[in-house]
Amino acid sequence: MVGTGPVRNSGRWRGQVKVQIDAARCQGHGRCYDLAPEVFGEDDEGYGHVLGDGLVPAALHAQARLGAMNCPESAIDVVEEA
């Protein structure tokens, strides 16, 4: 794990990337799933959730970062796994 909180990395990640949403911090603004619908979805109440198991294919790394950086509550963690 790289660290806690969103990883803001202007370059490319070399390892696997996983995203997580802290449900306690998410307020349901929907920016994550509006900006990155391939990575994030919404539940029945409009709160964000991670699609699949959270592992992000290399082609969607930029989308994962975009969703995390636009979360007003910083509820999304983008983690590079070794």
mmCIF file of the N, C-alpha and C atoms, coordinates in Angstrom:
data_MODEL
# 
_entry.id   MODEL 
# 
loop_
_atom_site.group_PDB 
_atom_site.id 
_atom_site.type_symbol 
_atom_site.label_atom_id 
_atom_site.label_alt_id 
_atom_site.label_comp_id 
_atom_site.label_asym_id 
_atom_site.label_entity_id 
_atom_site.label_seq_id 
_atom_site.pdbx_PDB_ins_code 
_atom_site.Cartn_x 
_atom_site.Cartn_y 
_atom_site.Cartn_z 
_atom_site.occupancy 
_atom_site.B_iso_or_equiv 
_atom_site.pdbx_formal_charge 
_atom_site.auth_seq_id 
_atom_site.auth_comp_id 
_atom_site.auth_asym_id 
_atom_site.auth_atom_id 
_atom_site.pdbx_PDB_model_num 
ATOM 1   N N  . MET A 1 1  ? 0.848   -1.166 0.000   1.00 0.00 ? 1  MET A N  1 
ATOM 2   C CA . MET A 1 1  ? 0.000   0.000  0.000   1.00 0.00 ? 1  MET A CA 1 
ATOM 3   C C  . MET A 1 1  ? 0.896   1.231  0.000   1.00 0.00 ? 1  MET A C  1 
ATOM 4   N N  . VAL A 1 2  ? 0.527   2.195  -0.785  1.00 0.00 ? 2  VAL A N  1 
ATOM 5   C CA . VAL A 1 2  ? 1.306   3.419  -0.890  1.00 0.00 ? 2  VAL A CA 1 
ATOM 6   C C  . VAL A 1 2  ? 1.092   4.302  0.329   1.00 0.00 ? 2  VAL A C  1 
ATOM 7   N N  . GLY A 1 3  ? -0.115  4.432  0.797   1.00 0.00 ? 3  GLY A N  1 
ATOM 8   C CA . GLY A 1 3  ? -0.412  5.290  1.939   1.00 0.00 ? 3  GLY A CA 1 
ATOM 9   C C  . GLY A 1 3  ? -1.902  5.426  2.087   1.00 0.00 ? 3  GLY A C  1 
ATOM 10  N N  . THR A 1 4  ? -2.320  6.232  3.030   1.00 0.00 ? 4  THR A N  1 
ATOM 11  C CA . THR A 1 4  ? -3.744  6.426  3.218   1.00 0.00 ? 4  THR A CA 1 
ATOM 12  C C  . THR A 1 4  ? -4.194  7.659  2.466   1.00 0.00 ? 4  THR A C  1 
ATOM 13  N N  . GLY A 1 5  ? -5.450  7.696  2.141   1.00 0.00 ? 5  GLY A N  1 
ATOM 14  C CA . GLY A 1 5  ? -5.988  8.808  1.359   1.00 0.00 ? 5  GLY A CA 1 
ATOM 15  C C  . GLY A 1 5  ? -5.689  8.605  -0.102  1.00 0.00 ? 5  GLY A C  1 
ATOM 16  N N  . PRO A 1 6  ? -6.290  9.432  -0.930  1.00 0.00 ? 6  PRO A N  1 
ATOM 17  C CA . PRO A 1 6  ? -6.077  9.286  -2.366  1.00 0.00 ? 6  PRO A CA 1 
ATOM 18  C C  . PRO A 1 6  ? -4.617  9.481  -2.747  1.00 0.00 ? 6  PRO A C  1 
ATOM 19  N N  . VAL A 1 7  ? -4.157  8.669  -3.654  1.00 0.00 ? 7  VAL A N  1 
ATOM 20  C CA . VAL A 1 7  ? -2.800  8.803  -4.173  1.00 0.00 ? 7  VAL A CA 1 
ATOM 21  C C  . VAL A 1 7  ? -2.868  9.735  -5.360  1.00 0.00 ? 7  VAL A C  1 
ATOM 22  N N  . ARG A 1 8  ? -2.173  10.834 -5.281  1.00 0.00 ? 8  ARG A N  1 
ATOM 23  C CA . ARG A 1 8  ? -2.137  11.768 -6.396  1.00 0.00 ? 8  ARG A CA 1 
ATOM 24  C C  . ARG A 1 8  ? -0.776  11.635 -7.059  1.00 0.00 ? 8  ARG A C  1 
ATOM 25  N N  . ASN A 1 9  ? -0.786  10.964 -8.166  1.00 0.00 ? 9  ASN A N  1 
ATOM 26  C CA . ASN A 1 9  ? 0.439   10.625 -8.866  1.00 0.00 ? 9  ASN A CA 1 
ATOM 27  C C  . ASN A 1 9  ? 0.258   11.028 -10.318 1.00 0.00 ? 9  ASN A C  1 
ATOM 28  N N  . SER A 1 10 ? 1.052   11.942 -10.799 1.00 0.00 ? 10 SER A N  1 
ATOM 29  C CA . SER A 1 10 ? 0.886   12.417 -12.166 1.00 0.00 ? 10 SER A CA 1 
ATOM 30  C C  . SER A 1 10 ? 1.420   11.419 -13.192 1.00 0.00 ? 10 SER A C  1 
ATOM 31  N N  . GLY A 1 11 ? 2.255   10.487 -12.741 1.00 0.00 ? 11 GLY A N  1 
ATOM 32  C CA . GLY A 1 11 ? 2.780   9.485  -13.657 1.00 0.00 ? 11 GLY A CA 1 
ATOM 33  C C  . GLY A 1 11 ? 1.930   8.228  -13.638 1.00 0.00 ? 11 GLY A C  1 
ATOM 34  N N  . ARG A 1 12 ? 2.440   7.195  -14.264 1.00 0.00 ? 12 ARG A N  1 
ATOM 35  C CA . ARG A 1 12 ? 1.713   5.925  -14.297 1.00 0.00 ? 12 ARG A CA 1 
ATOM 36  C C  . ARG A 1 12 ? 2.151   5.064  -13.118 1.00 0.00 ? 12 ARG A C  1 
ATOM 37  N N  . TRP A 1 13 ? 1.175   4.304  -12.615 1.00 0.00 ? 13 TRP A N  1 
ATOM 38  C CA . TRP A 1 13 ? 1.488   3.339  -11.575 1.00 0.00 ? 13 TRP A CA 1 
ATOM 39  C C  . TRP A 1 13 ? 2.120   2.121  -12.215 1.00 0.00 ? 13 TRP A C  1 
ATOM 40  N N  . ARG A 1 14 ? 3.004   1.480  -11.477 1.00 0.00 ? 14 ARG A N  1 
ATOM 41  C CA . ARG A 1 14 ? 3.684   0.304  -12.006 1.00 0.00 ? 14 ARG A CA 1 
ATOM 42  C C  . ARG A 1 14 ? 3.012   -0.991 -11.551 1.00 0.00 ? 14 ARG A C  1 
ATOM 43  N N  . GLY A 1 15 ? 2.337   -0.960 -10.402 1.00 0.00 ? 15 GLY A N  1 
ATOM 44  C CA . GLY A 1 15 ? 1.704   -2.160 -9.873  1.00 0.00 ? 15 GLY A CA 1 
ATOM 45  C C  . GLY A 1 15 ? 0.200   -2.144 -10.092 1.00 0.00 ? 15 GLY A C  1 
ATOM 46  N N  . GLN A 1 16 ? -0.468  -3.064 -9.413  1.00 0.00 ? 16 GLN A N  1 
ATOM 47  C CA . GLN A 1 16 ? -1.921  -3.107 -9.467  1.00 0.00 ? 16 GLN A CA 1 
ATOM 48  C C  . GLN A 1 16 ? -2.495  -1.958 -8.659  1.00 0.00 ? 16 GLN A C  1 
ATOM 49  N N  . VAL A 1 17 ? -3.602  -1.419 -9.113  1.00 0.00 ? 17 VAL A N  1 
ATOM 50  C CA . VAL A 1 17 ? -4.264  -0.316 -8.420  1.00 0.00 ? 17 VAL A CA 1 
ATOM 51  C C  . VAL A 1 17 ? -5.634  -0.792 -7.945  1.00 0.00 ? 17 VAL A C  1 
ATOM 52  N N  . LYS A 1 18 ? -5.935  -0.451 -6.699  1.00 0.00 ? 18 LYS A N  1 
ATOM 53  C CA . LYS A 1 18 ? -7.223  -0.806 -6.117  1.00 0.00 ? 18 LYS A CA 1 
ATOM 54  C C  . LYS A 1 18 ? -7.856  0.467  -5.554  1.00 0.00 ? 18 LYS A C  1 
ATOM 55  N N  . VAL A 1 19 ? -9.171  0.600  -5.722  1.00 0.00 ? 19 VAL A N  1 
ATOM 56  C CA . VAL A 1 19 ? -9.893  1.737  -5.164  1.00 0.00 ? 19 VAL A CA 1 
ATOM 57  C C  . VAL A 1 19 ? -10.832 1.265  -4.071  1.00 0.00 ? 19 VAL A C  1 
ATOM 58  N N  . GLN A 1 20 ? -11.046 2.149  -3.089  1.00 0.00 ? 20 GLN A N  1 
ATOM 59  C CA . GLN A 1 20 ? -11.941 1.881  -1.973  1.00 0.00 ? 20 GLN A CA 1 
ATOM 60  C C  . GLN A 1 20 ? -12.682 3.164  -1.655  1.00 0.00 ? 20 GLN A C  1 
ATOM 61  N N  . ILE A 1 21 ? -13.943 3.029  -1.252  1.00 0.00 ? 21 ILE A N  1 
ATOM 62  C CA . ILE A 1 21 ? -14.711 4.188  -0.804  1.00 0.00 ? 21 ILE A CA 1 
ATOM 63  C C  . ILE A 1 21 ? -15.030 4.001  0.667   1.00 0.00 ? 21 ILE A C  1 
ATOM 64  N N  . ASP A 1 22 ? -14.720 5.013  1.466   1.00 0.00 ? 22 ASP A N  1 
ATOM 65  C CA . ASP A 1 22 ? -15.064 5.010  2.887   1.00 0.00 ? 22 ASP A CA 1 
ATOM 66  C C  . ASP A 1 22 ? -16.519 5.439  3.005   1.00 0.00 ? 22 ASP A C  1 
ATOM 67  N N  . ALA A 1 23 ? -17.395 4.485  3.272   1.00 0.00 ? 23 ALA A N  1 
ATOM 68  C CA . ALA A 1 23 ? -18.835 4.760  3.331   1.00 0.00 ? 23 ALA A CA 1 
ATOM 69  C C  . ALA A 1 23 ? -19.188 5.771  4.417   1.00 0.00 ? 23 ALA A C  1 
ATOM 70  N N  . ALA A 1 24 ? -18.396 5.838  5.453   1.00 0.00 ? 24 ALA A N  1 
ATOM 71  C CA . ALA A 1 24 ? -18.668 6.793  6.537   1.00 0.00 ? 24 ALA A CA 1 
ATOM 72  C C  . ALA A 1 24 ? -18.421 8.235  6.099   1.00 0.00 ? 24 ALA A C  1 
ATOM 73  N N  . ARG A 1 25 ? -17.534 8.433  5.138   1.00 0.00 ? 25 ARG A N  1 
ATOM 74  C CA . ARG A 1 25 ? -17.237 9.787  4.657   1.00 0.00 ? 25 ARG A CA 1 
ATOM 75  C C  . ARG A 1 25 ? -18.034 10.173 3.423   1.00 0.00 ? 25 ARG A C  1 
ATOM 76  N N  . CYS A 1 26 ? -18.474 9.193  2.629   1.00 0.00 ? 26 CYS A N  1 
ATOM 77  C CA . CYS A 1 26 ? -19.204 9.479  1.385   1.00 0.00 ? 26 CYS A CA 1 
ATOM 78  C C  . CYS A 1 26 ? -20.522 10.173 1.708   1.00 0.00 ? 26 CYS A C  1 
ATOM 79  N N  . GLN A 1 27 ? -20.782 11.288 1.019   1.00 0.00 ? 27 GLN A N  1 
ATOM 80  C CA . GLN A 1 27 ? -22.017 12.047 1.213   1.00 0.00 ? 27 GLN A CA 1 
ATOM 81  C C  . GLN A 1 27 ? -22.964 11.941 0.020   1.00 0.00 ? 27 GLN A C  1 
ATOM 82  N N  . GLY A 1 28 ? -22.588 11.158 -0.985  1.00 0.00 ? 28 GLY A N  1 
ATOM 83  C CA . GLY A 1 28 ? -23.473 10.915 -2.118  1.00 0.00 ? 28 GLY A CA 1 
ATOM 84  C C  . GLY A 1 28 ? -23.537 12.018 -3.153  1.00 0.00 ? 28 GLY A C  1 
ATOM 85  N N  . HIS A 1 29 ? -22.453 12.775 -3.303  1.00 0.00 ? 29 HIS A N  1 
ATOM 86  C CA . HIS A 1 29 ? -22.448 13.826 -4.330  1.00 0.00 ? 29 HIS A CA 1 
ATOM 87  C C  . HIS A 1 29 ? -22.468 13.256 -5.743  1.00 0.00 ? 29 HIS A C  1 
ATOM 88  N N  . GLY A 1 30 ? -21.928 12.063 -5.919  1.00 0.00 ? 30 GLY A N  1 
ATOM 89  C CA . GLY A 1 30 ? -21.982 11.391 -7.213  1.00 0.00 ? 30 GLY A CA 1 
ATOM 90  C C  . GLY A 1 30 ? -20.916 11.785 -8.203  1.00 0.00 ? 30 GLY A C  1 
ATOM 91  N N  . ARG A 1 31 ? -19.956 12.566 -7.800  1.00 0.00 ? 31 ARG A N  1 
ATOM 92  C CA . ARG A 1 31 ? -18.926 12.984 -8.751  1.00 0.00 ? 31 ARG A CA 1 
ATOM 93  C C  . ARG A 1 31 ? -18.107 11.792 -9.246  1.00 0.00 ? 31 ARG A C  1 
ATOM 94  N N  . CYS A 1 32 ? -17.838 10.839 -8.358  1.00 0.00 ? 32 CYS A N  1 
ATOM 95  C CA . CYS A 1 32 ? -17.013 9.693  -8.759  1.00 0.00 ? 32 CYS A CA 1 
ATOM 96  C C  . CYS A 1 32 ? -17.663 8.921  -9.893  1.00 0.00 ? 32 CYS A C  1 
ATOM 97  N N  . TYR A 1 33 ? -18.924 8.560  -9.736  1.00 0.00 ? 33 TYR A N  1 
ATOM 98  C CA . TYR A 1 33 ? -19.560 7.760  -10.784 1.00 0.00 ? 33 TYR A CA 1 
ATOM 99  C C  . TYR A 1 33 ? -19.992 8.584  -11.986 1.00 0.00 ? 33 TYR A C  1 
ATOM 100 N N  . ASP A 1 34 ? -20.135 9.887  -11.831 1.00 0.00 ? 34 ASP A N  1 
ATOM 101 C CA . ASP A 1 34 ? -20.384 10.735 -13.002 1.00 0.00 ? 34 ASP A CA 1 
ATOM 102 C C  . ASP A 1 34 ? -19.127 10.864 -13.864 1.00 0.00 ? 34 ASP A C  1 
ATOM 103 N N  . LEU A 1 35 ? -17.975 11.013 -13.210 1.00 0.00 ? 35 LEU A N  1 
ATOM 104 C CA . LEU A 1 35 ? -16.718 11.224 -13.927 1.00 0.00 ? 35 LEU A CA 1 
ATOM 105 C C  . LEU A 1 35 ? -16.038 9.924  -14.352 1.00 0.00 ? 35 LEU A C  1 
ATOM 106 N N  . ALA A 1 36 ? -16.271 8.846  -13.618 1.00 0.00 ? 36 ALA A N  1 
ATOM 107 C CA . ALA A 1 36 ? -15.592 7.581  -13.903 1.00 0.00 ? 36 ALA A CA 1 
ATOM 108 C C  . ALA A 1 36 ? -16.557 6.403  -13.769 1.00 0.00 ? 36 ALA A C  1 
ATOM 109 N N  . PRO A 1 37 ? -17.554 6.334  -14.652 1.00 0.00 ? 37 PRO A N  1 
ATOM 110 C CA . PRO A 1 37 ? -18.569 5.284  -14.533 1.00 0.00 ? 37 PRO A CA 1 
ATOM 111 C C  . PRO A 1 37 ? -18.037 3.872  -14.783 1.00 0.00 ? 37 PRO A C  1 
ATOM 112 N N  . GLU A 1 38 ? -16.846 3.750  -15.341 1.00 0.00 ? 38 GLU A N  1 
ATOM 113 C CA . GLU A 1 38 ? -16.241 2.433  -15.548 1.00 0.00 ? 38 GLU A CA 1 
ATOM 114 C C  . GLU A 1 38 ? -15.635 1.890  -14.267 1.00 0.00 ? 38 GLU A C  1 
ATOM 115 N N  . VAL A 1 39 ? -15.411 2.769  -13.272 1.00 0.00 ? 39 VAL A N  1 
ATOM 116 C CA . VAL A 1 39 ? -14.759 2.384  -12.015 1.00 0.00 ? 39 VAL A CA 1 
ATOM 117 C C  . VAL A 1 39 ? -15.741 2.426  -10.844 1.00 0.00 ? 39 VAL A C  1 
ATOM 118 N N  . PHE A 1 40 ? -16.646 3.412  -10.849 1.00 0.00 ? 40 PHE A N  1 
ATOM 119 C CA . PHE A 1 40 ? -17.561 3.629  -9.730  1.00 0.00 ? 40 PHE A CA 1 
ATOM 120 C C  . PHE A 1 40 ? -19.009 3.545  -10.183 1.00 0.00 ? 40 PHE A C  1 
ATOM 121 N N  . GLY A 1 41 ? -19.862 3.125  -9.277  1.00 0.00 ? 41 GLY A N  1 
ATOM 122 C CA . GLY A 1 41 ? -21.291 3.098  -9.523  1.00 0.00 ? 41 GLY A CA 1 
ATOM 123 C C  . GLY A 1 41 ? -22.002 3.751  -8.359  1.00 0.00 ? 41 GLY A C  1 
ATOM 124 N N  . GLU A 1 42 ? -23.336 3.727  -8.404  1.00 0.00 ? 42 GLU A N  1 
ATOM 125 C CA . GLU A 1 42 ? -24.114 4.282  -7.303  1.00 0.00 ? 42 GLU A CA 1 
ATOM 126 C C  . GLU A 1 42 ? -25.040 3.222  -6.749  1.00 0.00 ? 42 GLU A C  1 
ATOM 127 N N  . ASP A 1 43 ? -25.293 3.305  -5.442  1.00 0.00 ? 43 ASP A N  1 
ATOM 128 C CA . ASP A 1 43 ? -26.225 2.366  -4.839  1.00 0.00 ? 43 ASP A CA 1 
ATOM 129 C C  . ASP A 1 43 ? -27.646 2.922  -4.937  1.00 0.00 ? 43 ASP A C  1 
ATOM 130 N N  . ASP A 1 44 ? -28.609 2.239  -4.332  1.00 0.00 ? 44 ASP A N  1 
ATOM 131 C CA . ASP A 1 44 ? -30.013 2.639  -4.426  1.00 0.00 ? 44 ASP A CA 1 
ATOM 132 C C  . ASP A 1 44 ? -30.292 4.001  -3.801  1.00 0.00 ? 44 ASP A C  1 
ATOM 133 N N  . GLU A 1 45 ? -29.412 4.461  -2.925  1.00 0.00 ? 45 GLU A N  1 
ATOM 134 C CA . GLU A 1 45 ? -29.600 5.753  -2.257  1.00 0.00 ? 45 GLU A CA 1 
ATOM 135 C C  . GLU A 1 45 ? -28.728 6.855  -2.849  1.00 0.00 ? 45 GLU A C  1 
ATOM 136 N N  . GLY A 1 46 ? -27.997 6.553  -3.914  1.00 0.00 ? 46 GLY A N  1 
ATOM 137 C CA . GLY A 1 46 ? -27.183 7.556  -4.584  1.00 0.00 ? 46 GLY A CA 1 
ATOM 138 C C  . GLY A 1 46 ? -25.762 7.677  -4.069  1.00 0.00 ? 46 GLY A C  1 
ATOM 139 N N  . TYR A 1 47 ? -25.363 6.814  -3.148  1.00 0.00 ? 47 TYR A N  1 
ATOM 140 C CA . TYR A 1 47 ? -23.991 6.840  -2.644  1.00 0.00 ? 47 TYR A CA 1 
ATOM 141 C C  . TYR A 1 47 ? -23.083 6.063  -3.590  1.00 0.00 ? 47 TYR A C  1 
ATOM 142 N N  . GLY A 1 48 ? -21.834 6.474  -3.663  1.00 0.00 ? 48 GLY A N  1 
ATOM 143 C CA . GLY A 1 48 ? -20.883 5.821  -4.545  1.00 0.00 ? 48 GLY A CA 1 
ATOM 144 C C  . GLY A 1 48 ? -20.444 4.472  -4.013  1.00 0.00 ? 48 GLY A C  1 
ATOM 145 N N  . HIS A 1 49 ? -20.131 3.575  -4.943  1.00 0.00 ? 49 HIS A N  1 
ATOM 146 C CA . HIS A 1 49 ? -19.510 2.305  -4.580  1.00 0.00 ? 49 HIS A CA 1 
ATOM 147 C C  . HIS A 1 49 ? -18.569 1.900  -5.705  1.00 0.00 ? 49 HIS A C  1 
ATOM 148 N N  . VAL A 1 50 ? -17.633 1.064  -5.346  1.00 0.00 ? 50 VAL A N  1 
ATOM 149 C CA . VAL A 1 50 ? -16.639 0.595  -6.303  1.00 0.00 ? 50 VAL A CA 1 
ATOM 150 C C  . VAL A 1 50 ? -17.228 -0.577 -7.075  1.00 0.00 ? 50 VAL A C  1 
ATOM 151 N N  . LEU A 1 51 ? -17.038 -0.571 -8.373  1.00 0.00 ? 51 LEU A N  1 
ATOM 152 C CA . LEU A 1 51 ? -17.510 -1.676 -9.200  1.00 0.00 ? 51 LEU A CA 1 
ATOM 153 C C  . LEU A 1 51 ? -16.552 -2.861 -9.091  1.00 0.00 ? 51 LEU A C  1 
ATOM 154 N N  . GLY A 1 52 ? -17.104 -4.048 -9.120  1.00 0.00 ? 52 GLY A N  1 
ATOM 155 C CA . GLY A 1 52 ? -16.284 -5.260 -9.063  1.00 0.00 ? 52 GLY A CA 1 
ATOM 156 C C  . GLY A 1 52 ? -15.560 -5.392 -7.741  1.00 0.00 ? 52 GLY A C  1 
ATOM 157 N N  . ASP A 1 53 ? -14.353 -5.927 -7.811  1.00 0.00 ? 53 ASP A N  1 
ATOM 158 C CA . ASP A 1 53 ? -13.569 -6.170 -6.593  1.00 0.00 ? 53 ASP A CA 1 
ATOM 159 C C  . ASP A 1 53 ? -12.665 -4.999 -6.225  1.00 0.00 ? 53 ASP A C  1 
ATOM 160 N N  . GLY A 1 54 ? -12.748 -3.916 -6.975  1.00 0.00 ? 54 GLY A N  1 
ATOM 161 C CA . GLY A 1 54 ? -11.950 -2.733 -6.684  1.00 0.00 ? 54 GLY A CA 1 
ATOM 162 C C  . GLY A 1 54 ? -10.635 -2.653 -7.426  1.00 0.00 ? 54 GLY A C  1 
ATOM 163 N N  . LEU A 1 55 ? -10.209 -3.767 -8.035  1.00 0.00 ? 55 LEU A N  1 
ATOM 164 C CA . LEU A 1 55 ? -8.980  -3.726 -8.827  1.00 0.00 ? 55 LEU A CA 1 
ATOM 165 C C  . LEU A 1 55 ? -9.257  -2.989 -10.128 1.00 0.00 ? 55 LEU A C  1 
ATOM 166 N N  . VAL A 1 56 ? -8.387  -2.063 -10.451 1.00 0.00 ? 56 VAL A N  1 
ATOM 167 C CA . VAL A 1 56 ? -8.595  -1.199 -11.613 1.00 0.00 ? 56 VAL A CA 1 
ATOM 168 C C  . VAL A 1 56 ? -7.636  -1.600 -12.727 1.00 0.00 ? 56 VAL A C  1 
ATOM 169 N N  . PRO A 1 57 ? -8.164  -1.931 -13.905 1.00 0.00 ? 57 PRO A N  1 
ATOM 170 C CA . PRO A 1 57 ? -7.285  -2.243 -15.042 1.00 0.00 ? 57 PRO A CA 1 
ATOM 171 C C  . PRO A 1 57 ? -6.428  -1.025 -15.405 1.00 0.00 ? 57 PRO A C  1 
ATOM 172 N N  . ALA A 1 58 ? -5.275  -1.286 -15.940 1.00 0.00 ? 58 ALA A N  1 
ATOM 173 C CA . ALA A 1 58 ? -4.339  -0.203 -16.290 1.00 0.00 ? 58 ALA A CA 1 
ATOM 174 C C  . ALA A 1 58 ? -4.992  0.867  -17.153 1.00 0.00 ? 58 ALA A C  1 
ATOM 175 N N  . ALA A 1 59 ? -5.878  0.470  -18.044 1.00 0.00 ? 59 ALA A N  1 
ATOM 176 C CA . ALA A 1 59 ? -6.529  1.431  -18.940 1.00 0.00 ? 59 ALA A CA 1 
ATOM 177 C C  . ALA A 1 59 ? -7.444  2.398  -18.190 1.00 0.00 ? 59 ALA A C  1 
ATOM 178 N N  . LEU A 1 60 ? -7.813  2.072  -16.944 1.00 0.00 ? 60 LEU A N  1 
ATOM 179 C CA . LEU A 1 60 ? -8.728  2.923  -16.176 1.00 0.00 ? 60 LEU A CA 1 
ATOM 180 C C  . LEU A 1 60 ? -8.057  3.619  -14.984 1.00 0.00 ? 60 LEU A C  1 
ATOM 181 N N  . HIS A 1 61 ? -6.737  3.555  -14.891 1.00 0.00 ? 61 HIS A N  1 
ATOM 182 C CA . HIS A 1 61 ? -6.035  4.216  -13.782 1.00 0.00 ? 61 HIS A CA 1 
ATOM 183 C C  . HIS A 1 61 ? -6.339  5.709  -13.732 1.00 0.00 ? 61 HIS A C  1 
ATOM 184 N N  . ALA A 1 62 ? -6.337  6.367  -14.873 1.00 0.00 ? 62 ALA A N  1 
ATOM 185 C CA . ALA A 1 62 ? -6.610  7.814  -14.899 1.00 0.00 ? 62 ALA A CA 1 
ATOM 186 C C  . ALA A 1 62 ? -8.027  8.105  -14.423 1.00 0.00 ? 62 ALA A C  1 
ATOM 187 N N  . GLN A 1 63 ? -8.978  7.244  -14.782 1.00 0.00 ? 63 GLN A N  1 
ATOM 188 C CA . GLN A 1 63 ? -10.361 7.430  -14.338 1.00 0.00 ? 63 GLN A CA 1 
ATOM 189 C C  . GLN A 1 63 ? -10.470 7.278  -12.823 1.00 0.00 ? 63 GLN A C  1 
ATOM 190 N N  . ALA A 1 64 ? -9.763  6.301  -12.272 1.00 0.00 ? 64 ALA A N  1 
ATOM 191 C CA . ALA A 1 64 ? -9.768  6.103  -10.814 1.00 0.00 ? 64 ALA A CA 1 
ATOM 192 C C  . ALA A 1 64 ? -9.229  7.337  -10.109 1.00 0.00 ? 64 ALA A C  1 
ATOM 193 N N  . ARG A 1 65 ? -8.127  7.884  -10.608 1.00 0.00 ? 65 ARG A N  1 
ATOM 194 C CA . ARG A 1 65 ? -7.545  9.101  -10.025 1.00 0.00 ? 65 ARG A CA 1 
ATOM 195 C C  . ARG A 1 65 ? -8.512  10.274 -10.141 1.00 0.00 ? 65 ARG A C  1 
ATOM 196 N N  . LEU A 1 66 ? -9.162  10.400 -11.295 1.00 0.00 ? 66 LEU A N  1 
ATOM 197 C CA . LEU A 1 66 ? -10.089 11.497 -11.525 1.00 0.00 ? 66 LEU A CA 1 
ATOM 198 C C  . LEU A 1 66 ? -11.246 11.445 -10.531 1.00 0.00 ? 66 LEU A C  1 
ATOM 199 N N  . GLY A 1 67 ? -11.817 10.268 -10.343 1.00 0.00 ? 67 GLY A N  1 
ATOM 200 C CA . GLY A 1 67 ? -12.900 10.114 -9.380  1.00 0.00 ? 67 GLY A CA 1 
ATOM 201 C C  . GLY A 1 67 ? -12.459 10.456 -7.964  1.00 0.00 ? 67 GLY A C  1 
ATOM 202 N N  . ALA A 1 68 ? -11.281 9.985  -7.574  1.00 0.00 ? 68 ALA A N  1 
ATOM 203 C CA . ALA A 1 68 ? -10.770 10.245 -6.226  1.00 0.00 ? 68 ALA A CA 1 
ATOM 204 C C  . ALA A 1 68 ? -10.479 11.733 -6.006  1.00 0.00 ? 68 ALA A C  1 
ATOM 205 N N  . MET A 1 69 ? -9.866  12.365 -6.981  1.00 0.00 ? 69 MET A N  1 
ATOM 206 C CA . MET A 1 69 ? -9.481  13.769 -6.820  1.00 0.00 ? 69 MET A CA 1 
ATOM 207 C C  . MET A 1 69 ? -10.677 14.706 -6.802  1.00 0.00 ? 69 MET A C  1 
ATOM 208 N N  . ASN A 1 70 ? -11.816 14.257 -7.311  1.00 0.00 ? 70 ASN A N  1 
ATOM 209 C CA . ASN A 1 70 ? -12.999 15.111 -7.357  1.00 0.00 ? 70 ASN A CA 1 
ATOM 210 C C  . ASN A 1 70 ? -14.006 14.812 -6.256  1.00 0.00 ? 70 ASN A C  1 
ATOM 211 N N  . CYS A 1 71 ? -13.659 13.949 -5.330  1.00 0.00 ? 71 CYS A N  1 
ATOM 212 C CA . CYS A 1 71 ? -14.540 13.640 -4.203  1.00 0.00 ? 71 CYS A CA 1 
ATOM 213 C C  . CYS A 1 71 ? -14.402 14.746 -3.162  1.00 0.00 ? 71 CYS A C  1 
ATOM 214 N N  . PRO A 1 72 ? -15.476 15.490 -2.877  1.00 0.00 ? 72 PRO A N  1 
ATOM 215 C CA . PRO A 1 72 ? -15.384 16.597 -1.918  1.00 0.00 ? 72 PRO A CA 1 
ATOM 216 C C  . PRO A 1 72 ? -15.005 16.161 -0.510  1.00 0.00 ? 72 PRO A C  1 
ATOM 217 N N  . GLU A 1 73 ? -15.329 14.937 -0.141  1.00 0.00 ? 73 GLU A N  1 
ATOM 218 C CA . GLU A 1 73 ? -15.032 14.441 1.205   1.00 0.00 ? 73 GLU A CA 1 
ATOM 219 C C  . GLU A 1 73 ? -13.739 13.639 1.275   1.00 0.00 ? 73 GLU A C  1 
ATOM 220 N N  . SER A 1 74 ? -13.039 13.491 0.160   1.00 0.00 ? 74 SER A N  1 
ATOM 221 C CA . SER A 1 74 ? -11.843 12.638 0.095   1.00 0.00 ? 74 SER A CA 1 
ATOM 222 C C  . SER A 1 74 ? -12.154 11.235 0.634   1.00 0.00 ? 74 SER A C  1 
ATOM 223 N N  . ALA A 1 75 ? -13.305 10.709 0.234   1.00 0.00 ? 75 ALA A N  1 
ATOM 224 C CA . ALA A 1 75 ? -13.749 9.402  0.717   1.00 0.00 ? 75 ALA A CA 1 
ATOM 225 C C  . ALA A 1 75 ? -13.189 8.248  -0.110  1.00 0.00 ? 75 ALA A C  1 
ATOM 226 N N  . ILE A 1 76 ? -12.468 8.559  -1.176  1.00 0.00 ? 76 ILE A N  1 
ATOM 227 C CA . ILE A 1 76 ? -11.957 7.508  -2.062  1.00 0.00 ? 76 ILE A CA 1 
ATOM 228 C C  . ILE A 1 76 ? -10.458 7.378  -1.880  1.00 0.00 ? 76 ILE A C  1 
ATOM 229 N N  . ASP A 1 77 ? -10.024 6.144  -1.641  1.00 0.00 ? 77 ASP A N  1 
ATOM 230 C CA . ASP A 1 77 ? -8.607  5.828  -1.574  1.00 0.00 ? 77 ASP A CA 1 
ATOM 231 C C  . ASP A 1 77 ? -8.221  5.077  -2.833  1.00 0.00 ? 77 ASP A C  1 
ATOM 232 N N  . VAL A 1 78 ? -7.148  5.511  -3.454  1.00 0.00 ? 78 VAL A N  1 
ATOM 233 C CA . VAL A 1 78 ? -6.566  4.809  -4.599  1.00 0.00 ? 78 VAL A CA 1 
ATOM 234 C C  . VAL A 1 78 ? -5.223  4.300  -4.133  1.00 0.00 ? 78 VAL A C  1 
ATOM 235 N N  . VAL A 1 79 ? -5.076  2.984  -4.141  1.00 0.00 ? 79 VAL A N  1 
ATOM 236 C CA . VAL A 1 79 ? -3.910  2.351  -3.531  1.00 0.00 ? 79 VAL A CA 1 
ATOM 237 C C  . VAL A 1 79 ? -3.173  1.518  -4.566  1.00 0.00 ? 79 VAL A C  1 
ATOM 238 N N  . GLU A 1 80 ? -1.860  1.715  -4.647  1.00 0.00 ? 80 GLU A N  1 
ATOM 239 C CA . GLU A 1 80 ? -1.045  0.876  -5.496  1.00 0.00 ? 80 GLU A CA 1 
ATOM 240 C C  . GLU A 1 80 ? -0.579  -0.293 -4.662  1.00 0.00 ? 80 GLU A C  1 
ATOM 241 N N  . GLU A 1 81 ? -0.891  -1.492 -5.124  1.00 0.00 ? 81 GLU A N  1 
ATOM 242 C CA . GLU A 1 81 ? -0.480  -2.701 -4.428  1.00 0.00 ? 81 GLU A CA 1 
ATOM 243 C C  . GLU A 1 81 ? 0.799   -3.213 -5.035  1.00 0.00 ? 81 GLU A C  1 
ATOM 244 N N  . ALA A 1 82 ? 1.660   -3.778 -4.177  1.00 0.00 ? 82 ALA A N  1 
ATOM 245 C CA . ALA A 1 82 ? 2.949   -4.295 -4.641  1.00 0.00 ? 82 ALA A CA 1 
ATOM 246 C C  . ALA A 1 82 ? 2.788   -5.533 -5.471  1.00 0.00 ? 82 ALA A C  1 
# 
